Amino acid sequence: MTMTFQPVRSDTLPENTRYADDGCEMSNSCLKCPLSVCKYDDPGWTKREDRGQRDDEIFRLRKAGLPVPELARQFKVSTRTVHRIVQRGGASPSRSVETDSGPVLSLKELASRHVIRRRGSLPSLMFGMKRSA
């Protein structure tokens, strides 16, 4: 039995596409970008990074003695936000994914550990028992 393939349009193949390496505001070229993850692959990354820098700056200025209302006005946030940032010590700690430290547990280990208690074995079924009336 011989298999034949249907013809494919040439513009559907990735080798035949015209890719303009325009980059973004982070870098002029995608191939020379310093970011570990593309901003288009993780759109929230730039916001988180900006917020982290803002939080660190608020914490530093508050330690220097600037009043909370002044910080809130300067960074266009509420006074409660300033208090939260100061309470946690600046930017919130990053997750292990963001710091590229790798997984905490391997998948093999994860399968063997459970937060919830494991289900015990089911009771054996007894066939042929008489019903009591």
Backbone as JSON, one array per atom type, in Angstrom:
{
  "sequence": "MTMTFQPVRSDTLPENTRYADDGCEMSNSCLKCPLSVCKYDDPGWTKREDRGQRDDEIFRLRKAGLPVPELARQFKVSTRTVHRIVQRGGASPSRSVETDSGPVLSLKELASRHVIRRRGSLPSLMFGMKRSA",
  "N": [[0.84, -1.17, 0.0], [0.73, 2.07, -0.97], [1.41, 5.26, 0.28], [0.18, 8.43, -0.4], [0.74, 11.88, -0.32], [-1.08, 14.89, 0.06], [-0.65, 17.86, -1.89], [0.99, 20.71, -0.47], [0.5, 24.11, 0.31], [3.0, 26.51, -0.44], [3.34, 28.73, 1.2], [2.58, 27.98, 3.72], [4.54, 26.69, 5.07], [7.01, 27.02, 7.61], [9.58, 27.66, 6.82], [9.31, 29.14, 4.57], [8.21, 31.56, 5.2], [8.14, 35.08, 5.58], [9.9, 36.69, 7.88], [10.03, 39.46, 9.79], [12.43, 40.79, 11.77], [11.8, 42.82, 13.94], [11.89, 43.4, 16.61], [11.25, 44.95, 19.81], [10.32, 47.45, 22.26], [12.16, 46.73, 24.12], [14.38, 45.61, 22.89], [16.16, 45.99, 19.79], [16.25, 43.86, 18.1], [14.86, 40.63, 17.95], [16.46, 38.38, 17.99], [18.7, 39.21, 19.32], [17.91, 39.85, 21.83], [18.0, 40.69, 25.3], [16.3, 39.65, 27.21], [15.09, 36.87, 29.13], [12.68, 35.64, 28.69], [10.36, 36.15, 26.15], [8.62, 39.2, 25.85], [6.18, 39.09, 24.61], [5.46, 36.46, 24.91], [5.03, 36.23, 27.62], [3.03, 38.38, 28.62], [2.46, 39.75, 31.01], [4.84, 40.07, 32.3], [6.44, 42.43, 31.97], [4.87, 44.34, 33.27], [4.87, 43.28, 35.89], [7.6, 43.47, 36.45], [8.03, 46.26, 36.3], [6.33, 47.04, 38.38], [7.62, 45.81, 40.52], [10.06, 47.22, 40.62], [9.04, 49.75, 41.21], [7.89, 49.24, 43.74], [10.18, 48.6, 45.25], [11.46, 51.07, 45.17], [9.59, 52.71, 46.51], [9.73, 51.52, 49.06], [12.41, 52.07, 49.7], [12.42, 54.91, 49.74], [10.57, 55.38, 51.78], [11.91, 54.3, 53.95], [13.87, 56.2, 54.06], [12.5, 58.27, 55.14], [10.38, 59.68, 53.94], [7.02, 60.84, 54.0], [4.02, 58.82, 54.12], [1.62, 59.77, 52.73], [2.79, 61.51, 50.84], [4.38, 59.74, 49.33], [2.34, 58.14, 48.26], [1.03, 59.98, 46.63], [3.1, 60.72, 44.87], [3.69, 58.28, 43.52], [1.25, 57.63, 42.53], [-0.56, 55.84, 43.85], [-2.62, 54.26, 46.37], [-2.66, 55.16, 49.88], [-2.89, 52.92, 51.42], [-1.76, 50.96, 49.76], [0.89, 51.79, 49.79], [1.46, 51.31, 52.49], [1.19, 48.49, 52.53], [3.3, 47.74, 50.81], [5.52, 48.68, 52.21], [5.26, 47.16, 54.53], [5.76, 44.53, 53.63], [8.34, 44.81, 52.82], [9.25, 45.97, 50.39], [9.44, 44.98, 46.99], [7.42, 42.14, 46.27], [8.41, 38.78, 47.01], [9.83, 36.93, 44.33], [8.47, 34.31, 42.27], [9.58, 30.88, 41.93], [9.66, 30.23, 39.26], [10.08, 32.64, 37.97], [12.6, 33.37, 38.91], [14.15, 31.5, 37.8], [15.08, 29.22, 39.11], [14.41, 26.64, 38.88], [12.36, 23.66, 39.27], [10.84, 22.93, 42.45], [10.28, 20.36, 43.3], [10.91, 17.3, 41.63], [9.08, 15.88, 38.87], [8.72, 13.19, 39.25], [9.08, 12.9, 42.0], [6.95, 14.47, 42.83], [4.74, 12.99, 42.11], [4.8, 11.02, 44.03], [4.28, 12.29, 46.39], [1.72, 13.76, 48.36], [-0.52, 16.29, 49.31], [-2.98, 15.9, 50.36], [-4.43, 13.3, 52.27], [-3.8, 9.98, 51.3], [-6.06, 7.84, 49.59], [-7.45, 5.01, 51.09], [-7.45, 1.4, 50.58], [-10.18, -0.09, 48.84], [-12.97, -1.8, 50.35], [-13.25, -5.35, 50.12], [-15.45, -6.95, 47.86], [-18.28, -8.92, 48.52], [-19.65, -11.63, 47.12], [-22.61, -13.51, 46.54], [-23.82, -13.57, 49.02], [-26.51, -13.98, 51.27], [-29.47, -12.1, 51.51], [-30.72, -10.45, 54.36], [-33.97, -10.59, 55.66]],
  "CA": [[0.0, 0.0, 0.0], [1.53, 3.28, -1.1], [0.76, 6.45, 0.82], [0.47, 9.67, -1.13], [0.42, 13.08, 0.44], [-1.67, 15.98, -0.69], [0.27, 18.99, -2.01], [0.87, 21.74, 0.56], [0.84, 25.45, -0.18], [4.36, 26.86, -0.03], [3.35, 29.77, 2.23], [2.22, 27.42, 5.02], [5.74, 26.15, 5.71], [7.73, 28.07, 8.33], [10.81, 28.05, 6.13], [8.99, 30.04, 3.48], [7.57, 32.79, 5.66], [9.04, 36.24, 5.69], [9.84, 37.12, 9.28], [10.75, 40.72, 10.01], [12.93, 40.84, 13.14], [11.7, 44.23, 14.33], [12.11, 43.55, 18.04], [10.25, 45.72, 20.56], [10.98, 48.54, 22.99], [13.21, 46.16, 24.95], [15.54, 45.31, 22.05], [15.92, 46.25, 18.37], [16.19, 42.59, 17.4], [14.46, 39.49, 18.79], [17.57, 37.43, 18.09], [19.72, 39.76, 20.22], [17.19, 40.34, 23.0], [18.59, 40.26, 26.58], [15.29, 39.04, 28.1], [15.07, 35.41, 29.14], [11.38, 35.27, 28.15], [9.85, 37.21, 25.28], [7.53, 39.96, 26.46], [4.94, 38.67, 23.98], [5.13, 35.14, 25.44], [4.53, 36.45, 28.97], [2.72, 39.8, 28.58], [2.42, 40.35, 32.34], [6.19, 40.17, 32.86], [6.91, 43.81, 32.04], [4.11, 45.01, 34.34], [5.38, 42.8, 37.18], [8.94, 44.02, 36.63], [7.87, 47.68, 36.62], [5.75, 47.15, 39.72], [8.66, 45.44, 41.48], [10.98, 48.35, 40.75], [8.29, 50.8, 41.91], [7.76, 48.85, 45.15], [11.49, 48.76, 45.89], [11.71, 52.52, 45.3], [8.72, 53.19, 47.6], [10.29, 51.03, 50.32], [13.65, 52.81, 49.96], [12.08, 56.29, 50.1], [9.9, 55.38, 53.08], [12.98, 54.13, 54.95], [14.59, 57.48, 54.12], [11.71, 59.19, 55.95], [9.3, 60.37, 53.25], [5.71, 60.48, 54.57], [3.19, 57.93, 53.31], [0.78, 60.49, 51.76], [3.65, 62.03, 49.77], [4.73, 58.6, 48.48], [1.14, 57.75, 47.53], [0.79, 61.0, 45.6], [4.2, 60.65, 43.91], [3.62, 57.06, 42.72], [-0.14, 57.48, 42.1], [-1.16, 54.68, 44.48], [-3.29, 54.61, 47.62], [-1.81, 55.08, 51.07], [-2.92, 51.5, 51.84], [-0.78, 50.26, 48.93], [2.21, 52.15, 50.33], [1.62, 50.56, 53.74], [1.42, 47.07, 52.2], [4.65, 47.6, 50.24], [6.49, 48.88, 53.31], [5.12, 46.04, 55.45], [6.41, 43.32, 53.12], [9.76, 45.09, 52.59], [9.55, 46.27, 48.99], [8.79, 44.1, 46.01], [7.11, 40.82, 46.8], [9.38, 37.8, 46.54], [9.45, 36.36, 43.04], [8.25, 32.88, 42.26], [10.73, 30.13, 41.45], [9.65, 30.26, 37.8], [10.67, 33.91, 37.54], [14.01, 33.45, 39.26], [14.8, 30.45, 37.03], [15.77, 28.3, 40.01], [13.98, 25.29, 38.58], [11.26, 23.18, 40.1], [11.15, 22.57, 43.82], [10.24, 18.91, 43.29], [10.84, 16.71, 40.3], [7.76, 15.31, 38.62], [8.68, 11.84, 39.83], [8.84, 13.09, 43.44], [5.63, 15.05, 43.01], [3.75, 11.91, 42.02], [4.81, 10.2, 45.24], [3.9, 13.11, 47.55], [0.4, 14.34, 48.27], [-0.91, 17.12, 50.44], [-4.18, 15.26, 50.89], [-4.2, 11.92, 52.67], [-4.11, 9.01, 50.24], [-7.24, 7.02, 49.79], [-7.15, 3.62, 51.45], [-7.99, 0.43, 49.64], [-11.62, -0.31, 48.97], [-13.26, -3.11, 50.95], [-13.51, -6.39, 49.13], [-16.87, -7.21, 47.64], [-18.66, -10.3, 48.83], [-20.73, -12.09, 46.23], [-23.32, -14.73, 46.94], [-24.35, -13.51, 50.37], [-27.97, -13.94, 51.34], [-30.04, -10.92, 52.13], [-31.56, -10.7, 55.53], [-35.28, -9.98, 55.46]],
  "C": [[0.89, 1.25, 0.0], [0.75, 4.47, -0.57], [1.15, 7.65, -0.03], [-0.01, 10.83, -0.29], [-0.17, 14.13, -0.48], [-0.65, 17.11, -0.8], [-0.04, 20.05, -0.95], [1.25, 23.08, -0.05], [2.21, 25.84, 0.36], [4.38, 27.9, 1.09], [2.94, 29.25, 3.6], [3.44, 26.88, 5.76], [6.51, 27.27, 6.41], [9.0, 28.53, 7.62], [10.54, 29.1, 5.06], [8.28, 31.31, 3.92], [8.61, 33.88, 5.74], [8.87, 36.8, 7.09], [10.68, 38.39, 9.43], [11.14, 40.79, 11.48], [12.97, 42.3, 13.58], [11.96, 44.45, 15.81], [10.95, 44.27, 18.71], [10.98, 46.85, 21.28], [12.11, 48.05, 23.89], [14.5, 45.95, 24.17], [15.18, 45.57, 20.59], [15.75, 44.96, 17.58], [15.8, 41.48, 18.36], [15.62, 38.54, 19.01], [18.68, 37.92, 19.01], [19.12, 40.29, 21.51], [17.82, 39.83, 24.29], [17.59, 39.58, 27.52], [15.32, 37.53, 28.0], [13.76, 34.87, 28.57], [10.88, 36.44, 27.33], [8.67, 37.91, 25.95], [6.19, 39.59, 25.85], [4.52, 37.28, 24.45], [4.57, 35.24, 26.85], [4.21, 37.94, 29.11], [2.71, 40.48, 29.95], [3.79, 40.59, 32.94], [6.64, 41.61, 33.0], [6.17, 44.59, 33.13], [4.63, 44.6, 35.71], [6.76, 43.4, 37.47], [8.88, 45.5, 37.0], [7.32, 47.87, 38.02], [6.78, 46.8, 40.79], [9.66, 46.56, 41.71], [10.31, 49.5, 41.5], [8.21, 50.49, 43.4], [9.08, 49.0, 45.89], [11.81, 50.23, 46.13], [10.86, 53.11, 46.42], [9.29, 52.77, 48.94], [11.54, 51.83, 50.69], [13.35, 54.24, 50.42], [11.39, 56.38, 51.45], [10.92, 55.19, 54.2], [13.77, 55.41, 55.12], [13.78, 58.56, 54.85], [10.62, 59.95, 55.22], [7.96, 59.93, 53.82], [4.88, 59.66, 53.57], [2.31, 58.7, 52.32], [1.59, 61.05, 50.58], [4.03, 60.91, 48.8], [3.52, 58.17, 47.64], [0.86, 58.72, 46.39], [1.85, 60.89, 44.49], [4.08, 59.44, 42.98], [2.21, 56.73, 42.23], [-0.75, 56.15, 42.57], [-1.85, 55.14, 45.76], [-2.3, 54.52, 48.79], [-1.78, 53.65, 51.59], [-1.91, 50.68, 51.05], [0.63, 50.55, 49.43], [2.46, 51.37, 51.61], [1.9, 49.08, 53.48], [2.83, 46.85, 51.68], [5.69, 47.71, 51.33], [6.45, 47.69, 54.26], [5.84, 44.79, 54.93], [7.87, 43.57, 52.73], [10.13, 45.36, 51.15], [8.8, 45.35, 48.07], [8.53, 42.74, 46.64], [8.1, 39.81, 46.25], [8.9, 37.16, 45.24], [9.28, 34.86, 43.17], [9.47, 32.18, 41.69], [10.8, 30.12, 39.93], [10.34, 31.52, 37.31], [12.16, 33.99, 37.84], [14.83, 32.37, 38.56], [15.6, 29.51, 37.92], [15.35, 26.85, 39.8], [12.88, 24.84, 39.52], [11.73, 22.81, 41.5], [11.2, 21.05, 43.95], [10.27, 18.42, 41.85], [9.46, 16.12, 40.1], [7.62, 13.93, 39.22], [8.41, 11.94, 41.33], [7.42, 13.58, 43.7], [4.55, 13.98, 42.97], [3.69, 11.09, 43.3], [4.39, 10.98, 46.49], [2.52, 13.72, 47.32], [0.15, 15.18, 49.51], [-2.1, 16.49, 51.14], [-3.86, 13.8, 51.2], [-4.61, 10.99, 51.54], [-5.32, 8.19, 50.61], [-6.81, 5.6, 50.12], [-7.76, 2.67, 50.43], [-9.47, 0.24, 49.9], [-11.87, -1.66, 49.62], [-13.57, -4.12, 49.86], [-15.0, -6.65, 49.05], [-17.16, -8.67, 47.92], [-19.86, -10.67, 47.97], [-21.38, -13.34, 46.83], [-23.83, -14.69, 48.36], [-25.87, -13.39, 50.33], [-28.4, -12.66, 52.02], [-30.83, -11.29, 53.35], [-32.87, -9.93, 55.36], [-35.75, -9.22, 56.63]]
}
